[in-house]
């Protein structure tokens, strides 16, 4: 039998407000079930599970699209200020589930990746400015994506000898790259790598047609080719440890 969740339980799992859930219900984005004499809203567990599993799929599809639309307001950070406000909201929500250490490190990794998008694409977005930023406490993942220039184009400003995204992504995650601001993209991703490999986290990262997967204890960086191509960057941060 499919379990029913209250509107409060559902909001907590999705990391959004109850008012936002009510709006989603009215718009048909995520329909509720009304029960009882007062018509309280409840949600099918299976519907929520499916929605949570789709966060990274939605973000990657948006990053790959030839004719993209702006993401929904709950996932779209058009400016850095909006991103910082939602990052603080993520930090607050995480603090209810995770240890102080996990909260600070996950926030730091998400903040570094998201801020990189703004730092190195300002005035150079391919079409839609800003980033896709969403998260799921139930699935313990944070998803970010942008439709910017990508790491290869950014790093070629200081390393013109780079020829493909695989070389660029390796350099970004392993070398301290000199250059005048904002052409120092790789330095932040080297910091991200240092956090991931020392903690119970994992990171999937794609730019262009190159991808890497990092987890705790991974000293070697393995980069693979992807069948799909994205202009910008796509990242999924996953974590295991809670309270």
HUWOVEN-V389245 format. One record per residue. N is the residue number from 0. SS is DSSP state (~ for helix, > for strand, _ for the rest). D_CENTER is the distance of its C-alpha to the mean C-alpha in Angstrom with 2 decimals. Layout:
n->N ss->SS d_center->D_CENTER
n->N ss->SS d_center->D_CENTER
//
This chain:
n->0 ss->_ d_center->32.60
n->1 ss->_ d_center->29.26
n->2 ss->_ d_center->28.35
n->3 ss->> d_center->27.97
n->4 ss->> d_center->25.58
n->5 ss->> d_center->26.52
n->6 ss->~ d_center->24.56
n->7 ss->~ d_center->23.84
n->8 ss->~ d_center->22.56
n->9 ss->~ d_center->20.35
n->10 ss->~ d_center->18.90
n->11 ss->~ d_center->18.16
n->12 ss->~ d_center->16.46
n->13 ss->~ d_center->14.18
n->14 ss->_ d_center->13.61
n->15 ss->_ d_center->15.51
n->16 ss->_ d_center->19.11
n->17 ss->~ d_center->22.18
n->18 ss->~ d_center->23.11
n->19 ss->~ d_center->19.92
n->20 ss->~ d_center->20.79
n->21 ss->~ d_center->24.29
n->22 ss->~ d_center->23.22
n->23 ss->~ d_center->21.23
n->24 ss->~ d_center->24.42
n->25 ss->~ d_center->26.63
n->26 ss->~ d_center->24.68
n->27 ss->_ d_center->24.56
n->28 ss->_ d_center->20.80
n->29 ss->_ d_center->21.12
n->30 ss->_ d_center->24.82
n->31 ss->_ d_center->26.46
n->32 ss->> d_center->29.79
n->33 ss->> d_center->32.49
n->34 ss->> d_center->34.91
n->35 ss->_ d_center->37.77
n->36 ss->_ d_center->40.26
n->37 ss->_ d_center->37.74
n->38 ss->_ d_center->35.21
n->39 ss->> d_center->32.32
n->40 ss->> d_center->28.93
n->41 ss->> d_center->27.68
n->42 ss->> d_center->24.97
n->43 ss->> d_center->25.27
n->44 ss->~ d_center->23.27
n->45 ss->~ d_center->22.89
n->46 ss->~ d_center->21.40
n->47 ss->~ d_center->18.72
n->48 ss->~ d_center->18.02
n->49 ss->~ d_center->17.72
n->50 ss->~ d_center->15.37
n->51 ss->~ d_center->12.98
n->52 ss->~ d_center->13.27
n->53 ss->_ d_center->12.45
n->54 ss->~ d_center->8.93
n->55 ss->~ d_center->7.67
n->56 ss->~ d_center->11.05
n->57 ss->~ d_center->10.87
n->58 ss->~ d_center->7.89
n->59 ss->~ d_center->9.81
n->60 ss->~ d_center->13.01
n->61 ss->~ d_center->12.24
n->62 ss->~ d_center->11.52
n->63 ss->~ d_center->14.72
n->64 ss->_ d_center->16.87
n->65 ss->_ d_center->20.14
n->66 ss->_ d_center->20.61
n->67 ss->_ d_center->17.39
n->68 ss->_ d_center->17.56
n->69 ss->_ d_center->15.64
n->70 ss->_ d_center->12.91
n->71 ss->_ d_center->14.32
n->72 ss->_ d_center->14.80
n->73 ss->_ d_center->12.78
n->74 ss->_ d_center->9.48
n->75 ss->> d_center->10.89
n->76 ss->> d_center->11.31
n->77 ss->_ d_center->14.25
n->78 ss->_ d_center->15.32
n->79 ss->~ d_center->14.49
n->80 ss->~ d_center->16.50
n->81 ss->~ d_center->14.50
n->82 ss->~ d_center->11.24
n->83 ss->~ d_center->13.43
n->84 ss->~ d_center->14.92
n->85 ss->~ d_center->11.86
n->86 ss->~ d_center->10.78
n->87 ss->~ d_center->14.37
n->88 ss->~ d_center->14.15
n->89 ss->~ d_center->11.44
n->90 ss->~ d_center->13.87
n->91 ss->~ d_center->16.74
n->92 ss->~ d_center->15.52
n->93 ss->~ d_center->14.71
n->94 ss->_ d_center->18.20
n->95 ss->_ d_center->19.77
n->96 ss->_ d_center->18.65
n->97 ss->_ d_center->18.19
n->98 ss->_ d_center->20.42
n->99 ss->~ d_center->20.41
n->100 ss->~ d_center->19.51
n->101 ss->~ d_center->16.39
n->102 ss->~ d_center->15.31
n->103 ss->~ d_center->16.06
n->104 ss->~ d_center->14.50
n->105 ss->~ d_center->11.05
n->106 ss->~ d_center->11.15
n->107 ss->~ d_center->12.55
n->108 ss->~ d_center->10.05
n->109 ss->~ d_center->7.04
n->110 ss->~ d_center->9.86
n->111 ss->~ d_center->11.12
n->112 ss->~ d_center->8.37
n->113 ss->~ d_center->7.96
n->114 ss->~ d_center->11.74
n->115 ss->~ d_center->12.45
n->116 ss->~ d_center->11.41
n->117 ss->~ d_center->13.90
n->118 ss->~ d_center->16.42
n->119 ss->~ d_center->16.98
n->120 ss->~ d_center->16.80
n->121 ss->_ d_center->18.89
n->122 ss->_ d_center->21.53
n->123 ss->_ d_center->20.40
n->124 ss->_ d_center->17.79
n->125 ss->_ d_center->18.96
n->126 ss->_ d_center->19.05
n->127 ss->_ d_center->16.43
n->128 ss->_ d_center->15.54
n->129 ss->_ d_center->12.43
n->130 ss->> d_center->8.74
n->131 ss->> d_center->6.83
n->132 ss->> d_center->4.97
n->133 ss->> d_center->5.76
n->134 ss->> d_center->6.88
n->135 ss->> d_center->10.07
n->136 ss->_ d_center->12.74
n->137 ss->_ d_center->14.95
n->138 ss->_ d_center->12.88
n->139 ss->_ d_center->11.53
n->140 ss->> d_center->7.91
n->141 ss->> d_center->4.61
n->142 ss->> d_center->1.93
n->143 ss->> d_center->2.27
n->144 ss->> d_center->5.90
n->145 ss->> d_center->9.34
n->146 ss->_ d_center->12.90
n->147 ss->_ d_center->14.57
n->148 ss->_ d_center->17.13
n->149 ss->~ d_center->15.30
n->150 ss->~ d_center->16.37
n->151 ss->~ d_center->19.80
n->152 ss->~ d_center->20.99
n->153 ss->~ d_center->19.90
n->154 ss->~ d_center->21.62
n->155 ss->_ d_center->24.65
n->156 ss->_ d_center->25.70
n->157 ss->_ d_center->26.68
n->158 ss->_ d_center->27.03
n->159 ss->_ d_center->28.66
n->160 ss->_ d_center->29.73
n->161 ss->_ d_center->26.30
n->162 ss->_ d_center->26.69
n->163 ss->_ d_center->23.53
n->164 ss->~ d_center->19.78
n->165 ss->~ d_center->20.59
n->166 ss->~ d_center->22.70
n->167 ss->~ d_center->20.27
n->168 ss->~ d_center->17.33
n->169 ss->~ d_center->19.95
n->170 ss->~ d_center->21.27
n->171 ss->~ d_center->18.04
n->172 ss->~ d_center->17.33
n->173 ss->~ d_center->21.02
n->174 ss->_ d_center->23.02
n->175 ss->_ d_center->23.51
n->176 ss->_ d_center->23.94
n->177 ss->_ d_center->26.41
n->178 ss->_ d_center->26.60
n->179 ss->_ d_center->26.85
n->180 ss->_ d_center->23.91
n->181 ss->_ d_center->21.54
n->182 ss->_ d_center->22.21
n->183 ss->_ d_center->21.02
n->184 ss->~ d_center->17.48
n->185 ss->~ d_center->18.00
n->186 ss->~ d_center->19.02
n->187 ss->~ d_center->15.66
n->188 ss->~ d_center->14.22
n->189 ss->~ d_center->17.45
n->190 ss->~ d_center->16.77
n->191 ss->~ d_center->13.37
n->192 ss->~ d_center->15.42
n->193 ss->~ d_center->18.14
n->194 ss->~ d_center->16.15
n->195 ss->~ d_center->14.66
n->196 ss->_ d_center->18.15
n->197 ss->_ d_center->19.96
n->198 ss->_ d_center->18.14
n->199 ss->_ d_center->17.38
n->200 ss->> d_center->13.75
n->201 ss->> d_center->12.40
n->202 ss->> d_center->10.00
n->203 ss->> d_center->9.83
n->204 ss->> d_center->9.72
n->205 ss->> d_center->11.47
n->206 ss->> d_center->13.36
n->207 ss->> d_center->16.56
n->208 ss->> d_center->18.11
n->209 ss->> d_center->17.14
n->210 ss->> d_center->14.81
n->211 ss->> d_center->14.87
n->212 ss->> d_center->14.28
n->213 ss->> d_center->14.95
n->214 ss->> d_center->16.17
n->215 ss->_ d_center->18.71
n->216 ss->_ d_center->21.91
n->217 ss->_ d_center->20.89
n->218 ss->_ d_center->23.19
n->219 ss->_ d_center->23.24
n->220 ss->_ d_center->20.50
n->221 ss->_ d_center->20.67
n->222 ss->> d_center->19.33
n->223 ss->> d_center->19.99
n->224 ss->> d_center->20.46
n->225 ss->> d_center->18.59
n->226 ss->> d_center->20.52
n->227 ss->> d_center->18.24
n->228 ss->> d_center->17.57
n->229 ss->> d_center->14.89
n->230 ss->> d_center->15.94
n->231 ss->> d_center->12.79
n->232 ss->> d_center->9.80
n->233 ss->> d_center->7.09
n->234 ss->> d_center->5.26
n->235 ss->> d_center->5.22
n->236 ss->> d_center->6.72
n->237 ss->> d_center->9.71
n->238 ss->> d_center->12.63
n->239 ss->_ d_center->16.19
n->240 ss->_ d_center->18.30
n->241 ss->_ d_center->18.97
n->242 ss->_ d_center->22.16
//
